[in-house]
Amino acid sequence: MNISCGDFKYRLLVLMAVLFFGMIPGASFAQKGTLHGHVFDEENGDPLPYATISVEGTSTGTISDENGAYSIQLTSGSKLIRYHFLSFTDTLITVEIKPNQQTKNDVFLKADTLQLNEVTVNADRVTQKVQELAEIRNKQNKNLDSYQADIYKLAILSSVNSDFSVEDSLDQDFTPMAFSERKSTFYYLASPERFSERVEANRASKNFFSEYDFFSTGGGPINLNQDEISLSVLSESITVVGPVSSRAGKFYDFYDTEADSSWPEGTIEIYFKPLKENRPLFEGKVWYNEERILGIDVSLNDYANTNTGTFEVSDFRYRQKYEKVDEFWLPEKTELFAVISFLGAKNDILYHDEWIWSNYKLNSGDFNEVEMKLSSSVILPDAHQKNNGYWKALSGKSENENLEHLQQARDYQEERTSVQLGMSVMRSLFRLPYQLERSHLTNISDLYHYTRVEGHYLGLGLRTPVHADFDYRLVGGYAFGNQTYSYQVSGYHFFRNSFVAPEFIFRKETVPQYQDYEYNRTPIDFFEARQTLNALIFGSGGSNYFERQGVEAGLRFRFDTQSFLRVLYVDEKQQSLTPATHFNILGNEIHPENYINNDPVYPAEDGHVKGFNLHLHHDTRQYSRNQFLRDYNIRQFGWLSDVVLEKGVSEWGSDFNYNRYRVGLKFYWPVFTSHFFQTDITFGASDEGVPNQRLFNYNGFVVDDYVRYRPFNTISYREPLGNRVSEIMIRYKLGTSLTRKAPFDFVSKSGIKISTFFTVGVIDETPSLEPLLPYSGSHTQAEMGISASKIFGFFYAEFSKRIYGKFGNSIGFTARF
């Protein structure tokens, strides 16, 4: 055999390299195997959760889960394993680890009776320590008035098997299939508490849910180092008592031990598990030293899982590390893990989102109104126009672990049509609120609607994109039934962030009777779309119509982003309209005499109205724009007030001389998990029949965005309530935490949210401005009911039973799409 000189030198170098690396400790390429099993109590066979399994003489180890199961990867060979659990005798077992194989070893530990009392003392001591940490944190936070921080977010999606758990994700690598990347500045103001995030740049691959946050947190990114932590997933409000809380002893069992060598010397590790299973709680670990909390690694229990009927989100896991900024310990890195299961999909999706916090500015006090508005996100106009060079320079953050998967996600080519279609639909839903707010088109009902009076109406509605300082609208169209043109020009403008703005409305339009709400910035008005669908199919829109022609002008005073006072002069002619269309879309004949366009009890009167209108609106709820429809995520106590005072002045030439008012108060009290109480208190009165009987918004009082509640569901909105009304409604919203625990599969997967409510009030037809409080001999009405709504508000149904009173029907039912 002939060997050339070059070949000989090459083989010699290879041999020397192998010998060299083989002599270096730790440089051998030994294969790994897996050791797994369960840890049990020898006496009764119960599993021992959070038992410690470690390789003797090393820092390698793991902890059993809540079922006593454990799994750990070790290099092949003979290992001495120590099994440790408080109040039990340690057990040492020699195990032979075989390469690329799984070795099962179940262990039964004996109770150490001498340590039983010590365990109780130890648990109390750890609980007390946790309470001390909470007190230290709370004292520090009292001095934190405000802060801002830059946040870089990178979310990666990976395909996993249906039996996958998030716990497995920490030890395995997956092929990333999609990504979402975002750069923003986060603002926080303590009093009044405000959150705002200004998105400076964002992008996502085509097979990602959305370039915006898929998991909304009701304001800013989560901070696990709190007494109470508010979360929201797909509009599902979840409130969890944090593990570092003065109340933590009521909800968790605590144990502590020395942390492993990956943490600084002197670090103590606390591991804990929930005491209750009937509410969402964390389980996991907290690391701290004498000065601060270093990190938190927690998972939410199964009670927090949420299901929309289309997909389920489960296995939530949060990890967070902290850094010292001046005297405060604030988040440095936040990670979120979750498993998403789509209906009918073979594989699940692992969601891994990582946030890097940087460039903190504390108590600067220079936040302006635009930055601190109630909305959770403000998308800058050029956020989608960042080039690749920008992202390349930005994403050079070595501390973000997701960066190593970013290029793989960008190179991934999705071949499954179902995934492409599903992600495209979801991206459209999540983008819709932002697109509509930037759109110049108004509601779809301004483009087309159908009524008995107008027949088919075609028009065009234009507006300025939603802005905190101004709003201009122009709507015009032609109704083919009554053959008339209609128009409305309106607007207001706050100049240079002033608190007062001129406002005007110039109109000639057809509007439904009982409609008087003026505050509505919702991009889509589903109510009028439902009215159109009902009229097309059945021929009756359920409302009477009249024409308004004239002007309203005055001033709007702004106190906060969602608080204002409108003072308007009113000068307009009003006249009732008769039905002009005799057929519905199915060709069925409609008899106009059966749909008299007037109210039999309070008939509308034609005439000229001159007077003034005062409208006070105040809202403290947190408004989240990253949902398909408006979603006021109630994380804390919030309230809404809406007050209207209207007067017709005969001295000014008005045909109607009247006074009327309405006061509506809506209070929210968050309860455990996703539940909360809602209390509505409303009263209103008029001293005579007002023109066209526009009685307080379809017999409802406060516009609640896309679902408008009525005080009494058994009373049709075509039936007037009277000159004076007072009512109180108590509503208990259960969220989906009720349905997801139902024993019926179709119910638990439906994503339906349940509300129960009780309404009581008094009604009087006597013309008087005297409030109906206290009871003054008028008619009392009381109802009980239940309602259900689907996720995103696509469907809403309400059933009620009149338990006292004479108005309306015995049973009321409403279904809205």
VENPE-V48663 format. One record per pair of residues at least 4 apart in sequence whose C-alpha atoms are under 6 Angstrom apart, sorted by the first residue. I is the first residue (numbers start at 1). J is the second residue. Records with the same first field share a line. If there is no record, write none. Layout:
# VENPE-V48663
I->J, J
This chain:
# VENPE-V48663
16->20
18->22
21->27
22->28
31->75, 99
32->74, 75, 76, 99, 100
33->73, 74, 76, 97, 98, 99, 100, 101, 102
34->72, 73, 102
35->71, 72, 102, 103, 104
36->70, 71, 104
37->69, 70, 104, 105, 106
38->68, 69, 106
39->47, 48, 68, 106, 107, 108
40->45, 46, 47, 48, 108
41->45, 46, 108, 109
42->108, 109, 110
47->67, 68
48->68
49->64, 65, 66, 67, 68
50->63, 64, 65
51->63, 64, 84, 85
52->63, 83, 84
53->61, 62, 63, 82, 83
54->60, 61, 81, 82
55->60, 80, 81
56->80, 81
59->260
64->68, 69, 70
65->69
76->97, 98, 99
77->96, 97
78->95, 96
79->94, 95
80->93, 94
81->92, 93
82->91, 92
83->90, 91
84->90
87->112, 115, 116
88->110, 111, 112
89->110, 112
118->122
123->254, 255
127->249
130->244
131->245, 246
134->244, 245, 246
145->190, 363
146->188, 189, 190, 362, 363
147->188, 361, 362, 363
148->186, 187, 360, 361
149->185, 186, 358, 359, 360
150->184, 185, 357, 358, 359
151->183, 184, 356, 357
152->182, 183, 355, 356
153->181, 182, 354, 355
154->180, 181, 353, 354
155->179, 180, 352, 353
156->178, 179, 352
157->176, 177, 178, 350, 351
158->176, 177, 349, 350
159->349
160->347, 348, 349
161->347, 348
162->347, 348
166->315
176->409
177->409, 412
178->205, 207, 208, 409
179->204, 205
180->203, 204, 211
181->202, 203
182->201, 202
183->200, 201
184->198, 199, 200
185->197, 198
186->196, 197
187->195, 196
188->194, 195
189->193, 194
195->219, 220
196->372, 376, 377
197->376, 377
198->377, 378
199->378, 379
200->380, 383
201->383
202->383, 384
203->211
204->211
207->420, 423
208->423
209->423, 426, 427
210->427
215->233
216->232, 233
217->231, 232
218->633
219->376
226->242
227->242, 245
228->240, 241, 242
229->239, 240
230->238, 239, 635
231->238
232->236, 237, 238
237->674
238->673, 674
239->673
240->281
243->248
248->252
251->274, 275
252->273, 274, 275
253->272, 273
254->272
255->270, 271
256->269, 270
257->269
258->268, 269
259->267, 268, 269
267->288, 289
268->287, 288
269->286, 287
270->285, 286
271->284, 285
272->283, 284
273->283
279->673
280->303, 304
281->300, 301
282->298, 299, 300
283->298, 299
284->297, 298
285->296, 297
286->295, 296
287->293, 294, 295
288->292, 293, 294
294->321, 322
295->320, 321
296->319, 320
297->318, 319
298->317, 318
299->316, 317
300->316
305->314
306->312, 313
307->311, 312, 749, 751
308->750, 751
309->749, 750, 751
310->343
311->341, 342, 343
312->340, 341
313->339, 340
314->338, 339
315->338, 339
316->337, 338
317->336, 337
318->335, 336
319->334, 335
320->333, 334
321->331, 332, 333
322->329, 330, 331, 332
323->329, 330, 332
324->328, 329
332->357
333->355, 356
334->354, 355
335->353, 354
336->352, 353
337->351, 352
338->350, 351
339->349, 350
340->348, 349
341->348
369->373
373->561
374->622, 623
375->623, 624
376->624
391->395
418->422
419->423
423->427
427->431
428->432
429->628
430->628
432->436
433->628
435->439
436->523
437->465, 466
438->465
439->465
440->462, 463, 464, 465
441->461, 462
442->461, 462
443->524
445->449
446->459, 460, 461
447->458, 459, 460
448->457, 458
449->457, 532
450->455, 456, 532
451->455
452->579, 581
453->579, 580
454->479, 481, 482
455->480, 481, 581
456->479, 480
457->478, 479
458->477, 478
459->476, 477
460->475, 476
461->474, 475
462->473, 474
463->472, 473
464->471, 472
469->493, 494
470->492, 493
471->491, 492
472->490, 491
473->489, 490
474->488, 489
475->487, 488
476->486, 487
477->485, 486
478->484, 485
479->483, 484
481->580
482->580
486->508, 509
487->507, 508, 509
488->506, 507
489->505, 506
490->504, 505
491->503, 504
492->502, 503
493->501
494->498, 501
499->557, 558
500->556, 557
501->555, 556
502->555
503->553, 554, 555
504->552, 553
505->551, 552
506->551
507->549, 550
508->548, 549
509->547, 548
510->546, 547
511->545, 546
512->543, 544, 545
513->544, 545, 694
514->694, 695, 697, 698
515->694, 697
516->696, 697
517->697
531->541
534->538, 541
535->539, 540, 541
536->584, 585
539->584
544->597
546->575, 576, 577
547->574, 575
548->573, 574
549->572, 573
550->571, 572
551->571, 572
552->568, 569, 570
553->568, 569
554->567, 568, 569
555->566, 567
556->565, 566
557->564, 565
558->564
559->563, 564
562->619
563->617, 618
564->616, 617
565->615, 616
566->614, 615
567->614
568->612, 613
569->612
570->610, 611, 612
571->609, 610
572->608, 609
573->607, 608
574->606, 607
575->606
578->597
582->589, 590
583->587, 588, 589, 590
584->588
598->603
599->603
604->692
605->691, 692
607->655
608->654, 655
609->654
610->648, 654
611->647, 648, 649
612->647
613->645, 646
614->644, 645
615->643, 644
616->642, 643
617->641, 642
618->640, 641
619->640
620->638, 639
621->638
622->632, 633
623->632
624->631, 632
637->668, 669
638->668
639->666, 667, 668
640->665, 666
641->664, 665
642->664
643->662, 663
644->661, 662
645->660, 661
646->659, 660
647->658, 659
648->656, 657, 658
649->654, 657
650->654, 657
659->686, 687
660->685, 686
661->684, 685
662->683, 684
663->682, 683
664->681, 682, 702
665->680, 681
666->679, 680
667->678, 679
668->677, 678
669->676, 677
670->676
671->675, 676
674->735
675->733, 734, 735
676->733
677->731, 732
678->730, 731
679->729, 730
680->728, 729
681->728
682->726, 727
683->725, 726
684->724, 725
685->723, 724, 769
686->723, 769
687->767, 768, 769
688->767
696->701
698->717
699->710, 717
700->709, 710, 711
703->708
704->708
713->812
714->808, 809, 811, 812
715->808
722->764, 765
723->765, 767
724->763, 764
725->762, 763
726->761, 762, 772
727->760, 761
728->759, 760
729->758, 759
730->757, 758
731->756, 757
732->755, 756
733->755
734->754, 755
735->753, 754
736->740, 751, 752, 753
739->747, 748
740->748
742->748
752->789, 790
753->788, 789
754->787, 788
755->786, 787
756->785, 786
757->784, 785
758->783, 784
759->782, 783
760->781, 782
761->780, 781
762->779, 780, 781
763->778, 779
764->778
780->805
781->804, 805
782->803, 804
783->801, 802, 803
784->800, 801
785->799, 800
786->798, 799
787->797, 798
788->796, 797
789->795, 796
790->795
794->817
795->816, 817
796->815, 816
797->814, 815
798->813, 814
799->812, 813
800->811, 812
801->811
802->810
